[in-house]
Amino acid sequence: MIHSLIYSSEKERFYSMKHAFKYCLTAAAAVALMFIALSARGAEKTFDTHQNEIKPVKYVFLFIGDGMSVPQRSMAEDFSTRIGRGKLSINTMPHQAITTTRSANALVTDSAASGTAIACGEKTLNGTLGMDAEHKRNLESIAAVAKKAGRKVGIITTVTLNHATPGAFYAHNPSRGNYYQIALDMINSDFDYFGGGGLNDYDKKDDKKYCGNIYDLARAKGYTVALGPDAAKALPAGTRKAISTGARHTLPYTIDRTEKDLPLAFFVQQAIDVLDNEKGFFIMAEGGMIDYGGHANDAAATLLEMLDFDDAVKVALKFAEKHPQETLIAVTGDHETGGLTLGFAGTGYKSRIEDLLLQKCSRGVLNDKFKALGKAKETVTFEDAQAVITENFSMIFPNDTKRSDKDIVLTDAEAKRLKAAFDRQFPEGKFKSNNALTGEVVSTFNKRCSLSWAHGSHSALPVLTTATGVNSWIFTGFIDNTDVAKRLKLVVR
């Protein structure tokens, strides 16, 4: 019966079998060509065949985009080329490796487990920093190996310095949430430079290991502590060891940055200035706010974090131009965040990704604006909210006649969904912290820019590792995130 439904006649069956036979021949030919290609690649230099040739490199940079996989790289590259900025530097490096990210206990990793894998070369449990999966052994990181070899070490991030990814390079703790204890490990590491965000729980008096304010303890250990952008910019030349922060906690999103706020590139350059010496250095710099943008499903915020991250890599590339025979730069991600998709059914094959420039603030700041509106007015109307939306996202409602060619004109259906979301976040005109309208605004804007998200968490997508400079050939093919540490340890020893 099934075959009779598929083939209405013997003639159709014959032609179908003939087509299938041709397909099999074509597939076999493709497999043969792939085998030939892979065989040819066997003659190329690979880590497995040439690892004994690896010699230490004086200057080693490792950049980690938290939440950055191929979709994030692709979105930023497409946007950058459309606006005339050119290709991303991280996507033009001569060597690339597809990199798997699963943790010891889950297909989808968190940043603690992935950070530990990248930093130390061993799988561990989600939530664990710098320890094995049984919480019995402390693991040695690339940074620790570099320090033992006499190099100076710098750890940089746009989030807090005792967050998961930076913590994986110096801390040993069964829980990434033990921020105070992780900060103690930070200052006890004796690494030479920490820069970017501030510290979580730096004076947590109820922690069982509390022994004082972390910044005070750091000063006692010989660190120059520069808190805030003004102090960071005034860090004395010749500083031996430093903690240099641009904010109390995380750095602001690039999209929300003011003139006084510092980019990731500033801290990479400052680290180079502090660390440069005859024995060389190892610098890890994380674009941590890329991940935050993904969790918020905020494409514009994520995009600008990607561009900020790429600008920081350019600082290292400029340094490498002066030291071409002494520098290795590797760029990877710890996982993908948000299930970002470049495309949306409602926009078909058209892309308006350049319209992301129309967004003027992050999702979080938009919600703050709605909250401020609720405080300023006893009863907030939908028209009040419309004004905030139009001002910050250039989305014009159907009943608004004031518009320009650059504005996004909402459909009646989109306006109706926004009104329903307004009623949930402002019931009877009173603000509620449920983010209903905030989320609908950002989601609508993303879709009109031809972008969509699957969720607000991490995904198991592989990431891309790219590299340039001395020994950059060690990052080719299909590797695991633990291989990043295993290979870089040979370079910094």
Secondary structure, DSSP 4 states (H G I P E B T S, - for coil): -HHHHH-SSHHHHHHHHHHHHHHHHHHHHHHHHHHHHHHHHTTS--HHHHGGG----SEEEEEEETT--HHHHHHHHHHHHHTT--S-GGGS-SEEEEEE---SS-SS--HHHHHHHHHHSS---TT-BSB-TTS--BPPPHHHHHHHTT-EEEEEESS-TTSHHHHTTT--BS-TT-HHHHHHHHHHTT-SEEEES--TTTT-TTSTT--S-HHHHHHHTT-EEEESHHHHHTPPTT-SSEEEESSSSSPPPGGG--TT---HHHHHHHHHHHH--TT-EEEEEEETHHHHHHHTT-HHHHHHHHHHHHHHHHHHHHHHHHSTTSEEEEEEES-EES-EEE-BGGGBT---GGGGGG--S-HHHHHHHHHHHHHH-SS--HHHHHHHHHHHH-EEPTT-----TTSEEPPHHHHHHHHHHHHHHSGGG---TT-HHHHHHHHHHHHHTTEEES-SSEE---EEEEEEETTGGGS-EEEEHHHHHHHHHHHH-
